[in-house]
Amino acid sequence: MTMPTSTPGSVDSVARSVTQSTDPGAWRPTWVEVDLGAIAANVAALKAQAAAPRLMAVVKADGYGHGMVPAARAALAGGADWLAVALVEEGQTLRAAGVDAPVLVLTEPPPGAVGALLDARLTPTVYSPEFTAALDREARDRGGARVGVHLKLDTGMRRVGVPPAQWEDALRRVGAAEGLHLEGLWSHFAVADEPDHPFIAHQAREFRRGLALAASLGLRPEFAHLCNSAGTLHLHDEHHDMVRPGLAVYGLEPAPGLAGATRLRPALTWRSQLSFVKRVAAGEAVSYGLRWTAPRETTIGSVPAGYADGVTRALSDRGQVLLCGRRVPIAGTVCMDQFLVDAGELPVAAGDEVVLIGAQGDAAVTADDWAAWLGTINYEVVCGIGKRVPRRYLGP
Ligand SMILES: *Cc1c(COP(=O)(O)O)cnc(C)c1O
């Protein structure tokens, strides 16, 4: 017997369901709201207080979980001059979306990506002799204008970048490369978020030494840049030609109090709605492992978000969310797609709003609260919100 093509499970219906689910979780009431006006305002505030004339907004890692393309557009609307990404692929996505601003790729991709990088008109960071040579070769093969590159000096972070013993070689190599033009010179702080750390001054001095060395070789790059969010907020003597904030663009602080008088507005709110509500009796246990037992008769609410969405399992019996303008604890083990909260005697019903990160009435749960519960940093919290959670954008 042959099956009619409209039968559920047929190739047709599978194809149809694939087209329909382009918005992941379109029916499940769990979503992240991103206030693009906050991103634009944060960039404007960061730029207004900076000693540098230009600002490069870092939008890598899907705009720190906020959505790379909308975040990039909002940052540009707020006055960002440059964008920065970690990957060539991220830069390609920006270009495919029609974003035309200069984009710096912060690390060297494998040499095989050189063609794609140039096709997308991305600005490469260079530090290894091999990558610099591959780029120079490709640039010369293509003819046309020299490719502007930003040379990264390692001033003490010791992750990627030219080690101090090779600065002169690297500068001479880029200076002599016929396909390349030294447009930028930059470095990166290891401890800018610890304002009293003596290593900040060491790296700042090292960077100035690198700039002086370049000048002594007749190289005067247009853009010297050193400061991440923390440096942008409190190291005004080190801003050079451009600052390079990421986290603060999204309204978060690299360390508590670091923003000082600069008003940053968190752009992200993570919302959901109770999917199910029930009473449980004293002594009854809930969720996988039956690890949480009701100490009294209480109301348990189910929230349709789980570890597959970034509500990490380490929040089991530890995290809190907002319900009725109050903080309520997560009860028991966080599951893949759901978790439970102990609502006590709050008058709740299915459909009531739950805020995972953000404000509700006078109460708030922040990415910093999550970071404290999880022993991590707010950066990892926002980057960890899963792809399955739809992002909805509030206009600037
Ligand atoms: C991610 C990154 C930044 C932005 O850092 P924040 O602390 O988020 O401001 C700046 N520069 C480099 C090289 C980075 O990798």
The ligand as a Tripos MOL2 file, in Angstrom:
@<TRIPOS>MOLECULE
LIG
   15    15     1     0     0
SMALL
NO_CHARGES

@<TRIPOS>ATOM
      1 C1         36.1780   40.0590   23.6310 C.3       1 LIG1
      2 C2         37.2390   41.0470   23.4320 C.ar      1 LIG1
      3 C3         37.0500   42.4010   23.7480 C.ar      1 LIG1
      4 C4         35.8450   42.9040   24.4910 C.3       1 LIG1
      5 O1         36.0340   42.6280   25.8670 O.3       1 LIG1
      6 P1         34.9780   43.0860   26.9590 P.3       1 LIG1
      7 O2         35.6040   42.7390   28.2480 O.co2     1 LIG1
      8 O3         33.7430   42.3190   26.6730 O.co2     1 LIG1
      9 O4         34.7800   44.5340   26.7770 O.co2     1 LIG1
     10 C5         38.0370   43.2970   23.3960 C.ar      1 LIG1
     11 N1         39.1780   42.8730   22.7980 N.ar      1 LIG1
     12 C6         39.3960   41.5710   22.5380 C.ar      1 LIG1
     13 C7         40.6810   41.1480   21.9140 C.3       1 LIG1
     14 C8         38.4620   40.6170   22.8520 C.ar      1 LIG1
     15 O5         38.7060   39.3240   22.5940 O.3       1 LIG1
@<TRIPOS>BOND
     1     1     2 1
     2     2     3 ar
     3     2    14 ar
     4     3     4 1
     5     3    10 ar
     6     4     5 1
     7     5     6 1
     8     6     7 2
     9     6     8 1
    10     6     9 1
    11    10    11 ar
    12    11    12 ar
    13    12    13 1
    14    12    14 ar
    15    14    15 1
@<TRIPOS>SUBSTRUCTURE
     1 LIG1         1 GROUP 0 **** ****
